Amino acid sequence: MPHSTPDFHCRAQLTELLDELCDRDSLRGYMRDLARTNRLTFAHRPLRHWLESLKDGLTKLDEPIRVLDVGCGYGDGLRRVERWFQSHGIHADLVGLDLSPHTTALAAEATPAISRIEWVNADVFDYTPPQPVHLVVSSLFTHHLSEAEIVRFLHWMERHAQVAWLINDLSRSAVSWYVFRMVSRLARLHPFVQRDGAISIARSFVPEDWRRMCRSAGIGGRSLRIRRFNPGRLCVERRIPQ
């Protein structure tokens, strides 16, 4: 965990242990506690709100809804997406994409056998979906990228998402940083998660960051929305003009 309070005026240039872990057993404990953190912080609430906002349009499509989760991690977010579609009686084909083969293996390991989610190990910038994708989502992914890479990712989603995309990431603020440090200690989260969670907040975003990066990608207008969710989430939603 950082020994000093970051400067929240700009993104911190720090490395997370998650980016370096290569042992699957160590990664398993980390990812399980990260999923626990997501439950404690209601991290999937923005995803549910976004899907609800798209529901009427999705039910009118005459084909299965194809969803791609980029940087899927342990897969807890995509498993919730699958349950949402099942609860609404909507047929969906879901793919979780991650750069780490250990991560996709652990996501598959944590997923019930009856699930139809496909787990794919690939770099998103080298990946071309075999079929057109309706929805692209990412959670806690973009803060691992440089600004130039984020702009590139925005372009990638614009090319591949036919209906909408969502970036669900963190809000960079002193309040989020201090609250996370306190809660993670009280909850006795994995020490690596405690350290990386604080660094993730310091590496994350404020609304002006997203406005600047979206402008660089040529994205704007009423189809784009930058939205806060408590606690500590800052999301970017985009409906692709039809």
C-alpha positions as a Markdown table, in Angstrom:
| # | Residue | x | y | z |
|---|---|---|---|---|
| 1 | Met | 0.0 | 0.0 | 0.0 |
| 2 | Pro | 1.3 | 3.5 | -0.8 |
| 3 | His | 3.1 | 5.0 | 2.2 |
| 4 | Ser | 2.1 | 8.6 | 1.4 |
| 5 | Thr | -1.1 | 10.2 | 0.3 |
| 6 | Pro | -1.2 | 10.5 | -3.6 |
| 7 | Asp | -1.6 | 13.7 | -5.5 |
| 8 | Phe | -5.2 | 13.4 | -6.6 |
| 9 | His | -4.8 | 16.2 | -9.2 |
| 10 | Cys | -3.3 | 13.7 | -11.7 |
| 11 | Arg | -3.2 | 9.9 | -12.2 |
| 12 | Ala | -0.6 | 8.1 | -10.2 |
| 13 | Gln | 2.2 | 6.3 | -12.0 |
| 14 | Leu | 2.2 | 3.2 | -9.8 |
| 15 | Thr | 2.3 | -0.5 | -10.5 |
| 16 | Glu | -0.2 | -2.9 | -9.0 |
| 17 | Leu | 0.7 | -6.4 | -7.8 |
| 18 | Leu | -2.1 | -7.8 | -10.0 |
| 19 | Asp | -0.1 | -6.8 | -13.1 |
| 20 | Glu | 2.8 | -8.8 | -11.9 |
| 21 | Leu | 1.3 | -12.0 | -10.2 |
| 22 | Cys | 2.0 | -15.1 | -12.3 |
| 23 | Asp | 1.4 | -17.9 | -9.9 |
| 24 | Arg | -2.1 | -19.3 | -10.3 |
| 25 | Asp | -2.6 | -20.3 | -6.6 |
| 26 | Ser | -1.5 | -16.8 | -5.4 |
| 27 | Leu | -3.7 | -15.2 | -8.0 |
| 28 | Arg | -6.7 | -17.3 | -6.9 |
| 29 | Gly | -6.7 | -15.9 | -3.4 |
| 30 | Tyr | -6.3 | -12.4 | -4.7 |
| 31 | Met | -9.1 | -12.7 | -7.2 |
| 32 | Arg | -11.5 | -14.2 | -4.7 |
| 33 | Asp | -11.0 | -11.3 | -2.3 |
| 34 | Leu | -11.3 | -8.8 | -5.2 |
| 35 | Ala | -14.7 | -10.3 | -6.0 |
| 36 | Arg | -15.5 | -10.0 | -2.3 |
| 37 | Thr | -14.5 | -6.3 | -2.5 |
| 38 | Asn | -16.8 | -5.8 | -5.5 |
| 39 | Arg | -19.7 | -7.2 | -3.5 |
| 40 | Leu | -18.9 | -5.0 | -0.5 |
| 41 | Thr | -18.7 | -1.8 | -2.6 |
| 42 | Phe | -21.7 | -2.6 | -4.8 |
| 43 | Ala | -19.4 | -2.5 | -7.8 |
| 44 | His | -21.9 | -4.2 | -10.2 |
| 45 | Arg | -24.7 | -1.6 | -9.6 |
| 46 | Pro | -23.7 | 0.6 | -12.6 |
| 47 | Leu | -23.7 | -2.5 | -14.8 |
| 48 | Arg | -27.3 | -3.4 | -13.7 |
| 49 | His | -28.5 | 0.2 | -14.2 |
| 50 | Trp | -27.0 | 0.2 | -17.7 |
| 51 | Leu | -28.6 | -3.0 | -18.7 |
| 52 | Glu | -32.0 | -1.9 | -17.4 |
| 53 | Ser | -31.7 | 1.3 | -19.5 |
| 54 | Leu | -31.1 | -0.8 | -22.6 |
| 55 | Lys | -33.7 | -3.5 | -21.9 |
| 56 | Asp | -36.5 | -2.3 | -24.1 |
| 57 | Gly | -34.2 | -2.0 | -27.1 |
| 58 | Leu | -32.5 | -5.4 | -26.5 |
| 59 | Thr | -35.9 | -7.3 | -26.3 |
| 60 | Lys | -36.7 | -6.1 | -29.8 |
| 61 | Leu | -33.7 | -7.7 | -31.4 |
| 62 | Asp | -34.4 | -10.9 | -33.3 |
| 63 | Glu | -31.2 | -12.6 | -32.3 |
| 64 | Pro | -29.2 | -13.6 | -29.2 |
| 65 | Ile | -27.6 | -10.6 | -27.6 |
| 66 | Arg | -23.8 | -10.9 | -27.8 |
| 67 | Val | -21.9 | -9.4 | -24.9 |
| 68 | Leu | -18.1 | -9.0 | -24.6 |
| 69 | Asp | -16.5 | -8.3 | -21.2 |
| 70 | Val | -13.0 | -6.9 | -21.8 |
| 71 | Gly | -10.6 | -7.4 | -18.9 |
| 72 | Cys | -13.1 | -9.8 | -17.3 |
| 73 | Gly | -10.8 | -10.8 | -14.4 |
| 74 | Tyr | -12.4 | -13.4 | -12.1 |
| 75 | Gly | -15.7 | -13.2 | -14.1 |
| 76 | Asp | -17.9 | -12.1 | -11.2 |
| 77 | Gly | -19.3 | -9.2 | -13.3 |
| 78 | Leu | -20.1 | -11.3 | -16.3 |
| 79 | Arg | -21.7 | -14.0 | -14.2 |
| 80 | Arg | -24.0 | -11.3 | -12.9 |
| 81 | Val | -24.7 | -10.1 | -16.5 |
| 82 | Glu | -25.7 | -13.7 | -17.3 |
| 83 | Arg | -28.1 | -13.9 | -14.4 |
| 84 | Trp | -29.6 | -10.6 | -15.4 |
| 85 | Phe | -30.3 | -11.8 | -18.9 |
| 86 | Gln | -31.7 | -15.1 | -17.6 |
| 87 | Ser | -34.0 | -13.3 | -15.1 |
| 88 | His | -35.4 | -11.2 | -18.0 |
| 89 | Gly | -35.8 | -14.2 | -20.4 |
| 90 | Ile | -33.4 | -12.8 | -22.9 |
| 91 | His | -31.1 | -15.1 | -24.8 |
| 92 | Ala | -27.5 | -13.9 | -24.6 |
| 93 | Asp | -24.1 | -15.2 | -25.7 |
| 94 | Leu | -21.4 | -13.9 | -23.4 |
| 95 | Val | -17.6 | -13.8 | -23.8 |
| 96 | Gly | -15.1 | -12.9 | -21.1 |
| 97 | Leu | -11.8 | -11.7 | -22.5 |
| 98 | Asp | -8.6 | -11.3 | -20.5 |
| 99 | Leu | -4.9 | -11.0 | -21.3 |
| 100 | Ser | -3.9 | -13.5 | -18.5 |
| 101 | Pro | -4.4 | -17.2 | -19.2 |
| 102 | His | -4.4 | -17.8 | -15.4 |
| 103 | Thr | -7.2 | -15.3 | -15.0 |
| 104 | Thr | -9.5 | -16.8 | -17.6 |
| 105 | Ala | -8.7 | -20.3 | -16.2 |
| 106 | Leu | -9.7 | -19.1 | -12.7 |
| 107 | Ala | -12.9 | -17.4 | -14.1 |
| 108 | Ala | -13.8 | -20.7 | -15.7 |
| 109 | Glu | -13.1 | -22.5 | -12.5 |
| 110 | Ala | -15.4 | -20.2 | -10.5 |
| 111 | Thr | -18.2 | -20.5 | -13.1 |
| 112 | Pro | -21.1 | -23.1 | -12.7 |
| 113 | Ala | -21.0 | -25.9 | -15.2 |
| 114 | Ile | -24.4 | -24.9 | -16.5 |
| 115 | Ser | -23.2 | -21.5 | -17.5 |
| 116 | Arg | -22.8 | -20.7 | -21.3 |
| 117 | Ile | -20.1 | -18.0 | -20.8 |
| 118 | Glu | -17.0 | -18.5 | -23.0 |
| 119 | Trp | -13.7 | -17.4 | -21.5 |
| 120 | Val | -11.1 | -16.2 | -24.0 |
| 121 | Asn | -7.4 | -15.4 | -23.4 |
| 122 | Ala | -6.3 | -12.6 | -25.7 |
| 123 | Asp | -5.1 | -9.1 | -25.9 |
| 124 | Val | -8.1 | -6.9 | -26.8 |
| 125 | Phe | -6.1 | -4.9 | -29.4 |
| 126 | Asp | -5.3 | -8.2 | -31.2 |
| 127 | Tyr | -8.8 | -9.6 | -30.9 |
| 128 | Thr | -11.5 | -9.5 | -33.5 |
| 129 | Pro | -14.8 | -10.9 | -32.4 |
| 130 | Pro | -15.8 | -13.9 | -34.6 |
| 131 | Gln | -19.4 | -12.5 | -34.7 |
| 132 | Pro | -20.6 | -8.9 | -34.4 |
| 133 | Val | -21.0 | -7.8 | -30.7 |
| 134 | His | -24.0 | -5.9 | -29.5 |
| 135 | Leu | -22.6 | -4.8 | -26.1 |
| 136 | Val | -19.1 | -4.2 | -24.8 |
| 137 | Val | -18.4 | -3.8 | -21.1 |
| 138 | Ser | -15.3 | -3.4 | -19.0 |
| 139 | Ser | -14.9 | -3.1 | -15.3 |
| 140 | Leu | -11.8 | -2.0 | -13.4 |
| 141 | Phe | -9.8 | -2.4 | -16.7 |
| 142 | Thr | -9.1 | 1.1 | -18.1 |
| 143 | His | -7.1 | 2.3 | -15.1 |
| 144 | His | -4.5 | -0.3 | -16.0 |
| 145 | Leu | -3.9 | 1.5 | -19.3 |
| 146 | Ser | -2.1 | 4.7 | -20.4 |
| 147 | Glu | -4.2 | 7.6 | -21.7 |
| 148 | Ala | -3.1 | 6.7 | -25.3 |
| 149 | Glu | -4.1 | 3.1 | -24.8 |
| 150 | Ile | -7.5 | 4.2 | -23.4 |
| 151 | Val | -8.1 | 6.4 | -26.5 |
| 152 | Arg | -7.2 | 3.3 | -28.6 |
| 153 | Phe | -9.6 | 1.2 | -26.6 |
| 154 | Leu | -12.4 | 3.8 | -27.1 |
| 155 | His | -11.8 | 3.5 | -30.9 |
| 156 | Trp | -11.9 | -0.3 | -30.6 |
| 157 | Met | -15.3 | -0.3 | -28.8 |
| 158 | Glu | -16.7 | 2.2 | -31.3 |
| 159 | Arg | -15.7 | -0.2 | -34.1 |
| 160 | His | -17.1 | -3.4 | -32.5 |
| 161 | Ala | -20.1 | -2.4 | -30.3 |
| 162 | Gln | -23.2 | -2.4 | -32.4 |
| 163 | Val | -25.6 | -1.1 | -29.6 |
| 164 | Ala | -23.7 | 0.3 | -26.6 |
| 165 | Trp | -20.6 | 0.1 | -24.5 |
| 166 | Leu | -19.9 | 0.7 | -20.8 |
| 167 | Ile | -16.7 | 1.5 | -18.9 |
| 168 | Asn | -17.2 | 0.8 | -15.2 |
| 169 | Asp | -14.1 | 2.1 | -13.3 |
| 170 | Leu | -13.1 | 4.1 | -10.2 |
| 171 | Ser | -13.3 | 7.8 | -9.2 |
| 172 | Arg | -10.0 | 9.3 | -8.2 |
| 173 | Ser | -10.5 | 11.2 | -5.0 |
| 174 | Ala | -9.1 | 11.5 | -1.5 |
| 175 | Val | -12.4 | 10.4 | 0.0 |
| 176 | Ser | -12.5 | 7.2 | -2.0 |
| 177 | Trp | -8.8 | 6.5 | -1.1 |
| 178 | Tyr | -9.2 | 7.0 | 2.6 |
| 179 | Val | -12.6 | 5.1 | 2.8 |
| 180 | Phe | -11.2 | 2.2 | 0.9 |
| 181 | Arg | -8.1 | 2.0 | 3.1 |
| 182 | Met | -10.3 | 1.9 | 6.2 |
| 183 | Val | -12.9 | -0.5 | 4.9 |
| 184 | Ser | -10.3 | -2.9 | 3.5 |
| 185 | Arg | -8.6 | -3.2 | 6.8 |
| 186 | Leu | -11.8 | -3.7 | 8.8 |
| 187 | Ala | -12.9 | -6.4 | 6.3 |
| 188 | Arg | -9.4 | -8.0 | 6.5 |
| 189 | Leu | -9.1 | -8.2 | 2.8 |
| 190 | His | -6.1 | -9.9 | 1.2 |
| 191 | Pro | -3.0 | -7.7 | 1.8 |
| 192 | Phe | -2.4 | -7.5 | -1.9 |
| 193 | Val | -6.0 | -6.3 | -2.5 |
| 194 | Gln | -5.6 | -3.7 | 0.2 |
| 195 | Arg | -2.5 | -2.4 | -1.5 |
| 196 | Asp | -3.7 | -2.6 | -5.1 |
| 197 | Gly | -7.2 | -1.1 | -4.3 |
| 198 | Ala | -5.6 | 2.1 | -2.9 |
| 199 | Ile | -3.3 | 2.2 | -6.0 |
| 200 | Ser | -6.2 | 1.6 | -8.3 |
| 201 | Ile | -8.0 | 4.7 | -6.9 |
| 202 | Ala | -4.9 | 6.8 | -7.3 |
| 203 | Arg | -4.5 | 5.5 | -11.0 |
| 204 | Ser | -8.1 | 6.2 | -11.8 |
| 205 | Phe | -10.1 | 9.1 | -13.2 |
| 206 | Val | -12.1 | 12.3 | -12.7 |
| 207 | Pro | -14.8 | 13.4 | -15.2 |
| 208 | Glu | -12.5 | 15.8 | -17.0 |
| 209 | Asp | -10.1 | 12.9 | -17.8 |
| 210 | Trp | -12.9 | 11.1 | -19.5 |
| 211 | Arg | -14.1 | 14.2 | -21.4 |
| 212 | Arg | -10.6 | 14.8 | -22.7 |
| 213 | Met | -10.0 | 11.2 | -23.7 |
| 214 | Cys | -13.4 | 10.9 | -25.4 |
| 215 | Arg | -12.7 | 14.2 | -27.3 |
| 216 | Ser | -9.4 | 12.7 | -28.5 |
| 217 | Ala | -11.3 | 9.6 | -29.7 |
| 218 | Gly | -13.9 | 11.8 | -31.5 |
| 219 | Ile | -16.7 | 10.7 | -29.3 |
| 220 | Gly | -19.3 | 13.1 | -27.8 |
| 221 | Gly | -22.9 | 14.3 | -27.9 |
| 222 | Arg | -25.9 | 13.1 | -26.1 |
| 223 | Ser | -25.2 | 9.5 | -26.7 |
| 224 | Leu | -22.3 | 9.7 | -24.3 |
| 225 | Arg | -22.7 | 9.9 | -20.6 |
| 226 | Ile | -20.2 | 10.2 | -17.7 |
| 227 | Arg | -21.8 | 9.2 | -14.5 |
| 228 | Arg | -20.9 | 8.8 | -10.9 |
| 229 | Phe | -22.1 | 5.9 | -8.7 |
| 230 | Asn | -21.5 | 5.7 | -5.0 |
| 231 | Pro | -19.3 | 4.5 | -3.5 |
| 232 | Gly | -16.4 | 5.6 | -5.6 |
| 233 | Arg | -17.4 | 4.7 | -9.1 |
| 234 | Leu | -17.0 | 6.8 | -12.3 |
| 235 | Cys | -18.6 | 5.3 | -15.4 |
| 236 | Val | -18.7 | 6.1 | -19.1 |
| 237 | Glu | -21.8 | 5.0 | -21.1 |
| 238 | Arg | -22.2 | 5.2 | -24.8 |
| 239 | Arg | -25.1 | 4.3 | -27.1 |
| 240 | Ile | -24.0 | 3.8 | -30.6 |
| 241 | Pro | -26.1 | 6.0 | -33.0 |
| 242 | Gln | -28.2 | 3.9 | -35.2 |
